[in-house]
């Protein structure tokens, strides 16, 4: 069962930790001239919210992306572009839109199987101690990995179209 995000699931300590980590990353990025002032403000706001809501599972991919993009921006072969608040906002909006596309495809065309033993719906071909499951709805080749790959590509295409 998936946990929904409510005011009770947002822990104040995670918000504080997210803010402090975002502040440290923003200050170092500003000193390295990767972010301008508006980029630092956007980073602190987004980092606090994302870490406050989801903790490490939500923050780690964003942090990984930021480190990679900062390394590219400061590389001698890079044109030295600074990320500002607008760019971070565009990346965030595109990520959210890609997430919605992922949910739509997962709910409509992703393969869903019905376990022949217990009758529950699953994404796997085998369930209940290896018993076979039969295709209930969706496309057989459209498994969760394909949907996730489509989500990543759609996010990149959205960023490309917006910039």
Secondary structure, DSSP 8 states (H G I E B T S, - for coil): ------TTTS-HHHHHHHHHHHHHHHHHHHHTTSB-HHHHHHHHHHHHHHHHHHTHHHHHHHHHHHHHHHHHHHSTTS----B-HHHHHHHHHHHHHHHHHHHHHHHHTS-EEEETTT--EESSSEETTTEEEEEEES-TT--HHHHHHHHHHHHHHHHHHH-
